[in-house]
Amino acid sequence: MNKDLTLLFSTVILSLSIVYSQSNTAKYQEILDNAHKKGLPAIVALVKDTDGTEWRGKSGVSNIENDTPLDTNQNFRLASISKIFTSLVILQLVDENKLSLTDTISKYLDVEIQSKIINVNSITILQLLSHSSGIYSFTENNDFWKECYFYDGMSRTWLPNELINYIENKKPDSEPLEPYSKKIYSNTNYILLGMIIEKITNNTLSNECQKRIFTPLKMNDTFLEGFDDKERKPIDSYIIPNSSFAKSAFKKGLLKKSKGYEFTNLSETYKLFNSWAWAAGGISSNINDLSIFLSALKNGNLLSDETQKVLLQLNSSQDNGMTFFGGTGGSDGIQATMLHLMPSNIDIIVLINSSGSKEVNLSKVFRELYKIASTQ
């Protein structure tokens, strides 16, 4: 999930001199259809142009084995876009004077967890939020992925302390840094933030997101996978088994290619395959709910002026005179982006249920949608 926004943004600014004869609606749909034809099982997108005109589209099927029709408002896994939700709850707790961004994390963590984190007494909440803590990411530990792929680790929910076990005795990536000075991406940061939320509120992360975000904004189709009272499931997710762990799982017979396709259905083998991501990437949603969420984030309706500035700084990047606010996410079987582009005032949301193919991926689709949206 450690996809830096700038990796996507640096490829976005393109020549806009092409003159188009088609309507934007047809051009957007053609992009999605081509992406599906080139190998993406399912893709949905929303584009809000500079003039405020909104378009939504889809292409593909939700399950390629059964040729199940795809709905535009199908739920997709979001991966690291979920971190925005976690950071929002933390900042709301700051507004409520229940914690401070300068508090050290040892103040809110149990002694057992503290013992596994080097520099625990000097790392602050803001350093977790801004990926400047230097803490080792548990997703860099191969033993974690072995548990996931070979021992049913993606067919169950995880306790947060189980994830923290994978950083024990691991050297930090760096000493704690000045917030925003350098990003050293670590999913452990946001697992710890989730634990802190639960400690302060005496409530589950899932319930706090529901109470603070999903219900007030009427995001009725958004949930934390594996922790949802309604036991809802997102769309099936597919991969081409290229990673070492996926290849090994394939050789062991744990994964099988979908008949007639190069893809493997992760959701068929691993029933809760993304629930491990929890506060770092476990949320599922659809383009309708994400459009509502992005609007609320832009309008500052969920935070005070002071913490809104922090949210913007945490989730913004600049490139070639443009500012991108929002997030992207990527993991096995997941590609997602939710971005507001300034000063062009364009919103683009793209959700894909696969890791991409040799010919097409999230970055390519995003660039093509942006090119059209910015020629108004």
Secondary structure, 3 states (H helix, E strand, C coil): CCCCHHHHHCCCCCCCCCCCCCCHHHHHHHHHHHHHHCCCCEEEEEEECCCCCEEEEEEEEEECCCCEECCCCCCEECHHHHHHHHHHHHHHHHHCCCCCCCCEHHHCCCHHHHCCCCCCCCCEHHHHHCCCCCCCCHHHCHHHHHHHHHCCCCCCCCCHHHHHHHHCCCCCCCCCCCCCCCCCCCHHHHHHHHHHHHHHHCCCHHHHHHHHHHCCCCCCCCEECCCCCCCCCCCCCEECCCCHHHHHHHHCCCCCECCCCCCEEHHHHCCCCCHHHHHHHCEEECHHHHHHHHHHHHHCCCCCHHHHHHHHHHCEEEECCEEEEEEEEEECCEEEEEEEEECCCEEEEEEECECCCCCCCHHHHHHHHHHHHCCC
